[in-house]
């Protein structure tokens, strides 16, 4: 047997022995330690109700025909009136011509800029621009961040052209610009015949998804919808018309309509607000206004909510299951074993009368002693309580410092224990 093999086995044996010794020591300490602790941490408990409904917006479907469609804005992007939102190409050849045209137009702008700035840029400036553009592009590639790649490449090429204009023959750049402009002119005439455009007549939020609900769900119809009509939306076949390619959301207010039980709806009030928690296709909490609580139908009502926020983030959402958050409690979470109820003699500060009262508390390890922290129980779970520090009207700064805080090491077991007891 080789010496290296024996040595490896010895090392592995010692390593395994060390792990077993550590585990045995931890287990022995756990058995002998009558005062184990756990850290208290911030926690919240929400009073929620799950419901399924539909997002409704004022939407204008945009149509067009073409063999190949190219959407220009990103999903949820704001577009101005008169903007082109889609290009329609007759075939692949038309698409390639259009892409070549865009490349040449960008190159022409860079060449023109380099020629125009020739007299304004010093030798040091032109070299520094090239270096900075190259460093920025290299750093982005190293990080794998391609969000600004197109603009970074453009800046690098522009810096190169300016450097060439300063040190090279100015006629070369002028000739290159002239050649690019000639090709641009020829391509424009060709693309005009094989490329169509979809433009918008008003400003709004762009969406590249058309789902058919645009024809049946719009703000005006929501005022009279019943719970059964909301339910029926799931079963409706809503075909998308031929040539319907994208849409424009023309109002910043959007809605969510859902059915609720009559008793559940009574927890809401028209004109009030409720937090709606999205957690499926998009995650976020939105405070929405209660616009309408409909007329009861078989023990249920249709509830209409509205918001002006997060429109660009929710353009792809339609049928969604959400949680309505009626109330949220925040406190500190501690194990049930840590919470104790102790009886003690207290003096009423107003009457001076002494009486026995029950105090709910936990004990926290502070150094080598146990310190009592009175608490109020806010909520109870399967194996925990959510508590908050008990406050008294005459609490001073010294008493406030003794309040239970997140991060305190709460004692969860033990025999008889009292405030100030040495536990180590």
C-alpha positions, 0 to 999 in steps of 0.5 A, a space after each residue: 500500500 502506498 504511503 500517500 494512501 495511508 496518510 489520506 486515510 489517517 487524515 480522513 479518520 481524524 477529520 471524522 473523529 473531530 466532527 463526531 466529538 463536536 456533535 457529541 459535545 453539543 448534544 451533551 451541552 444541550 442535555 445539561 444546559 437547562 437554559 437554552 436560548 433562541 433569538 427574538 426577531 421582528 415578525 408580522 401577522 396579516 389578517 388577509 382574505 384570498 380572492 380571484 378577480 380581473 385587472 381592467 384598464 382603458 385599452 386601445 387595441 392597435 392593428 396592422 398586417 405584415 409578414 414580420 412584426 417588430 415591436 419597438 417600445 418595451 412592455 410597460 413603456 410610456 410612449 408619446 402621441 405620434 410615436 411609432 410602436 411597431 414596424 411591419 415587414 413584408 418578408 425577411 429581406 425587408 427586415 434585413 434592409 431595415 436593420 441595415 438602414 438603422 446601422 447606416 444611419 447610426 454610423 452616419 451620425 457618428 461620422 458627422 459628429 466626428 467631422 463636426 467636432 474635429 476642431 474642438 477636440 484636443 489630442 489628449 481629449 480624443 485619446 482619453 475618450 477612446 480609452 474611457 469608452 473602451 474601459 467602460 465597454 470592457 467592464 460591462 462585458 466582464 460583469 455580463 451587463 448588456 443592458 447598455 451594450 448598444 449605447 456603449 458600442 456606439 460611444 466607442 465607435 464615435 470615439 474611434 472616428 474622432 480619433 481618426 479624424 484628428 490623426 488621419 486624413 479628414 477626406 477619408 471620413 468625409 468619403 465614408 460619410 458620403 458613401 453611407 448617405 448614398 446607401 441610406 438614400 437607396 435603402 429608404 426608397 426600398 424600405 418605404 415600399 415593403 415596410 409599414 408602421 403602427 403609430 399612436 395618436 395619443 400618449 399612453 403605456 405600451 403593451 405587446 399583449 392582446 388577450 381578447 378581454 379588451 373588448 369585454 372589460 373596460 371601465 364603463 362596464 364595471 359599474 354594473 357587473 355582478 358576481 356571476 358575470 365576473 365568474 363567467 369571464 373565466 369560461 368565455 372564449 375571447 379570440 384575438 382578432 386577426 391583425 391585433 398586434 399590440 395595445 395602448 393603455 390610455 388612462 393611468 387609472 386601472 381597476 381590479 374587480 372581484 366577487 366577495 361574500 357579503 359579510 367579507 365585503 362589510 369589512 370594506 367601505 366605499 371611498 376607503 382603501 385596502 392593501 392588495 397583495 399580488 404574489 403570483 405573476 408579479 409580487 407587490 403590495 398596492 394600496 387600492 381605493 374601494 370604488 364600489 361595493 355592488 348589490 348583493 347576488 346570492 350572498 355575494 357582491 362584486 367589489 371594484 378597486 382602483 389605483 394609479 400606481 404600478 401600472 407599467 409593472 402590471 400591464 401583462 396581468 389579467 386574471 389574478 388571485 390576490 390577498 386583501 390585507 385588512 389589517 397587519 400586526 407587527 411585533 417580535 416572534 418568540 417560542 411558546 415555551 419562552 412566554 411565562 405568566 407570573 403573579 406578583 404584588 403591585 401597587 396601583 399608582 393612582 389609588 395606592 392599593 396593593 393587589 396581586 396581578 398576572 404579568 406576562 413576560 419572557 426572560 432574556 440572557 444578558 451576560 451571565 444573568 437572566 433579565 425579565 421583560 414584560 410583554 403583551 401577546 398580540 397573536 399566537 401561532 402553532 409554536 410561537 407567540 407574537 409579542 410586543 414590549 409591555 409599556 407603562 405610562 410612567 416608563 422612563 428612559 431606564 425602563 425603556 432600555 429594558 424592553 424586549 428587542 429584536 436580537 435578544 436571546 430569549 430563554 426558552 426552558 429551565 426550572 425556577 428562574 427569576 430576574 437577576 438570576 445567574 444562569 452561567 
